[in-house]
Amino acid sequence: MTLRKGLLPMAGFLGAAGAGLLALALGVVGLAPAGPAQAQPGLGEAPQPTIGPDIPSDVEIPQGFPGNPIAFFDDFSWRSFVALSWPADISDDRRGVPNRTSTIGDLSAPTVWDTWKADFELFQPQGAPPSEWDSHDAVSPCQAQGWTTPTNIHQDKILAQFSKIGGLSQAGFSGAQGSALAARNSSYVRYEVRVNRLEHDFIRDRKLYLAANLPGPTTPPLSFTTNSIEVKGAWREAHDDELPAMQGRYYIVKAQVMNPVRGVCEEKNMALVGLHIVQKTPSRPQWIWSSFEHVDNVPERGGALDHAFSFNDGDPTKQQLTPAVAPPPLSPTNLPQESPTPMQVVRRSPIAASTVVTNSKYQEALRGTVWENYKLVMTQWPTNTALPAGAPFPSAQQPQPPTSTANTTMETYFQQPAASCMRCHDTARANKLDFVWFVPLRAFSPTPPTHLLAAHAAAPTPREKALKELAKMITESQQ
């Protein structure tokens, strides 16, 4: 087994070879039980599920593999999801360490990624420096109500930002919030970003929490440490009358959640409905992009409508996105509501057939745990690492017809192939930010003096230029 680097063969991405690979996966590969890593596949064989606490450092593709390597990238995504969902060892308040004496189904402790540093811990008010990795010393968005950043991470998870409407945005630029998502139970979805130690230390050591330290016209571009990982979680409220049906089916935590109307934190039961995982690997410097959802988010295209969904009412006559266009962002002139109107969400493109096969194998291996109820929506990867943008797959060009490139809970209105993860984040890459958007969006920048505003507008910084290009891309993707 060797790592396939640089230019990947394109034969088999379309047509008979790709169909042959799928047929092989359907007809030859059996389901593997949970347990240690299986034997490495030979040429043409799809990988078997690996259930364990170790995050893979890179995708592994057999040397000379002739076709579309989607099964290997999807296996990388699932192995990452399983390892990140492993119960954490929180003795001595450590972060990011799996409990190797536990099992994937143990919900008595937070997951590994739950213990990583949250975005609000990295980007403190007024640009204050973040604390060291294992420390929980930070100002909390809930502190005004008497809460501090928790030492009991599982019981006191914080889903809040330093503004009432922070953490409700699907996509934002220039300091503005993107559209909020309202579930069928009339509650807003909450979002959080967390990073592993390598990414945390890269940001902290270079003081990138300050906008003044981001790359400028004469400075080199950022290059994050290899194996940096960031995750973005999407959570919806689990109301008391929903809990009996949801427990055992969702990963649910108690969290302090910002009430966007009253501006105070309230304890809520929150269910995980979406997770992005992005890792910069040795062979893929343009990062590997993985996206997971809960199986009950929305019905699949042409799928059954016979049970309750979080973001779809199941009415066969109403299977279209509603509202049809993205609602205006929450703002001082568009205030949040205590009980927002539910939105009707659909998946516009199907999940790739090969990904469905891999999902089935991992769901079977995770049988009896809440994690069997999650599924991979897509893995996107660079096919030619010699190109700055990486020539991503999937893309607007392939495959045809297109498969899903979006998470319905995080990119509800950006489900066109042209608006994929790598397409959006390449704007950050082109502006020296190494595909990473959340850093320039959150870095502290004091208001410039009035006498500098004219010059500031005439010569925007790379950060401002990147944000304007992101705004343009988002606008074009909705047309």
Backbone hydrogen bonds, N-H to C=O, Kabsch-Sander energy under -0.5 kcal/mol:
donor,donor_aa,acceptor,acceptor_aa,energy
5,K,3,L,-0.6
6,G,283,S,-0.6
8,L,383,T,-2.7
13,F,10,M,-2.1
19,A,15,G,-2.1
20,G,16,A,-2.7
21,L,17,A,-2.1
22,L,18,G,-2.0
23,A,19,A,-2.5
24,L,20,G,-2.2
25,A,21,L,-2.3
26,L,22,L,-2.5
27,G,23,A,-2.8
28,V,24,L,-2.5
29,V,24,L,-1.0
45,E,42,G,-2.2
51,I,35,G,-1.2
52,G,50,T,-0.7
55,I,53,P,-0.6
61,I,2,T,-0.9
61,I,59,V,-0.5
65,F,62,P,-2.2
71,A,68,N,-0.5
72,F,69,P,-1.0
73,F,69,P,-1.8
74,D,70,I,-2.9
75,D,71,A,-1.7
76,F,72,F,-2.0
77,S,73,F,-2.2
78,W,74,D,-2.5
79,R,75,D,-2.7
80,S,76,F,-2.1
81,F,77,S,-2.5
82,V,78,W,-2.8
83,A,79,R,-2.3
84,L,80,S,-2.7
85,S,81,F,-1.7
86,W,83,A,-0.9
88,A,110,P,-3.1
89,D,97,V,-3.8
90,I,88,A,-0.9
93,D,90,I,-1.9
94,R,91,S,-1.2
96,G,112,V,-0.5
99,N,87,P,-2.9
100,R,98,P,-1.0
102,S,99,N,-1.7
106,D,103,T,-1.7
107,L,105,G,-0.6
112,V,84,L,-0.6
112,V,86,W,-1.6
113,W,84,L,-1.9
115,T,111,T,-0.8
115,T,112,V,-1.1
116,W,113,W,-1.1
117,K,195,V,-1.0
119,D,193,V,-2.1
121,E,118,A,-0.9
122,L,118,A,-1.3
123,F,119,D,-2.2
124,Q,122,L,-0.8
124,Q,128,A,-0.8
127,G,124,Q,-1.6
128,A,125,P,-1.4
135,S,132,E,-1.1
138,A,136,H,-1.0
143,Q,140,S,-1.9
145,Q,142,C,-1.9
146,G,143,Q,-2.2
147,W,142,C,-1.4
149,T,138,A,-0.8
153,I,151,T,-1.3
156,D,152,N,-2.1
157,K,154,H,-0.7
157,K,254,K,-1.0
159,L,157,K,-0.5
159,L,256,Q,-2.7
160,A,158,I,-0.6
161,Q,163,S,-0.6
166,G,163,S,-1.1
168,L,165,I,-1.1
170,Q,179,S,-1.4
176,A,173,F,-2.4
183,A,181,L,-0.5
183,A,187,S,-2.8
184,R,310,S,-3.0
186,S,183,A,-1.7
189,V,181,L,-2.6
190,R,235,W,-2.8
191,Y,167,G,-2.5
192,E,233,G,-1.8
194,R,231,V,-2.4
195,V,117,K,-1.8
196,N,229,I,-2.3
200,H,196,N,-2.6
201,D,197,R,-3.1
202,F,198,L,-1.8
203,I,199,E,-2.2
204,R,200,H,-2.9
205,D,201,D,-3.0
206,R,202,F,-1.2
207,K,204,R,-1.1
208,L,203,I,-2.4
210,L,207,K,-1.5
211,A,209,Y,-0.5
211,A,444,F,-2.7
213,N,210,L,-1.9
214,L,211,A,-1.6
219,T,216,G,-1.2
222,L,432,K,-2.6
227,N,280,K,-3.8
228,S,225,T,-1.7
230,E,278,V,-2.1
231,V,194,R,-2.9
232,K,276,H,-1.6
233,G,192,E,-2.3
234,A,274,G,-2.6
235,W,190,R,-2.7
236,R,271,A,-2.5
238,A,269,N,-2.9
239,H,237,E,-0.7
242,E,239,H,-1.8
243,L,239,H,-1.4
245,A,242,E,-0.8
246,M,242,E,-1.6
247,Q,243,L,-2.9
248,G,250,Y,-0.6
249,R,246,M,-2.4
250,Y,246,M,-1.9
252,I,250,Y,-0.8
253,V,270,M,-2.5
255,A,268,K,-2.6
256,Q,157,K,-3.7
257,V,255,A,-0.8
257,V,266,E,-3.0
258,M,159,L,-1.7
259,N,264,V,-3.6
263,G,259,N,-2.7
264,V,259,N,-0.5
266,E,257,V,-2.7
268,K,255,A,-2.6
270,M,253,V,-3.1
270,M,268,K,-0.6
271,A,236,R,-3.3
272,L,251,Y,-2.6
273,V,234,A,-3.0
274,G,234,A,-1.5
275,L,292,F,-2.3
276,H,232,K,-2.6
277,I,290,S,-2.8
278,V,230,E,-2.3
279,Q,288,I,-1.9
280,K,228,S,-2.2
281,T,279,Q,-0.7
281,T,284,R,-1.4
287,W,284,R,-1.9
288,I,279,Q,-2.7
289,W,380,Q,-2.8
290,S,277,I,-2.8
290,S,288,I,-0.6
291,S,378,M,-1.8
292,F,275,L,-2.9
293,E,375,K,-2.4
294,H,273,V,-1.7
295,V,373,N,-2.8
297,N,294,H,-1.7
303,G,300,E,-3.1
309,F,312,N,-0.7
310,S,296,D,-2.5
311,F,297,N,-2.2
318,K,315,D,-2.0
320,Q,318,K,-1.7
322,T,344,Q,-2.5
330,L,178,G,-0.7
331,S,334,N,-1.7
334,N,331,S,-1.2
343,M,182,A,-1.9
344,Q,322,T,-2.6
345,V,311,F,-3.2
345,V,343,M,-0.7
347,R,299,P,-0.6
348,R,346,V,-0.6
356,V,352,A,-2.0
357,V,353,A,-1.7
358,T,354,S,-2.2
359,N,355,T,-2.8
360,S,356,V,-2.2
361,K,357,V,-1.8
362,Y,358,T,-2.2
363,Q,359,N,-3.0
364,E,360,S,-2.0
365,A,361,K,-1.9
366,L,362,Y,-1.6
367,R,364,E,-1.4
369,T,366,L,-1.7
372,E,369,T,-1.3
373,N,370,V,-1.8
374,Y,371,W,-1.3
375,K,293,E,-2.7
377,V,291,S,-3.3
378,M,291,S,-1.2
380,Q,289,W,-2.9
381,W,393,F,-2.2
383,T,390,G,-1.2
383,T,391,A,-1.6
384,N,390,G,-2.3
387,L,384,N,-1.6
390,G,387,L,-0.8
393,F,381,W,-2.1
395,S,398,Q,-3.3
404,S,350,P,-2.7
408,T,406,A,-0.5
410,M,407,N,-1.2
411,E,407,N,-3.3
414,F,411,E,-1.8
419,A,416,Q,-2.3
420,S,417,P,-1.2
421,C,405,T,-0.5
424,C,420,S,-2.4
425,H,421,C,-2.8
426,D,422,M,-1.5
427,T,423,R,-0.6
427,T,424,C,-1.3
428,A,424,C,-0.5
429,R,425,H,-1.9
430,A,426,D,-2.8
431,N,427,T,-0.6
431,N,428,A,-0.8
432,K,429,R,-1.7
433,L,428,A,-2.5
436,V,433,L,-2.0
437,W,435,F,-0.6
441,L,437,W,-1.7
442,R,438,F,-1.2
442,R,439,V,-0.7
443,A,439,V,-2.1
444,F,209,Y,-2.9
452,L,449,P,-1.9
453,L,449,P,-0.5
453,L,450,T,-1.3
456,H,452,L,-2.6
457,A,453,L,-2.3
458,A,454,A,-1.9
459,A,455,A,-1.9
465,K,461,T,-2.7
466,A,462,P,-2.6
467,L,463,R,-2.3
468,K,464,E,-2.2
469,E,465,K,-2.1
470,L,466,A,-2.3
471,A,467,L,-2.3
472,K,468,K,-2.2
473,M,469,E,-2.3
474,I,470,L,-2.6
475,T,471,A,-2.3
476,E,472,K,-2.5
477,S,473,M,-2.1
478,Q,474,I,-0.9
478,Q,475,T,-0.7
479,Q,476,E,-1.0
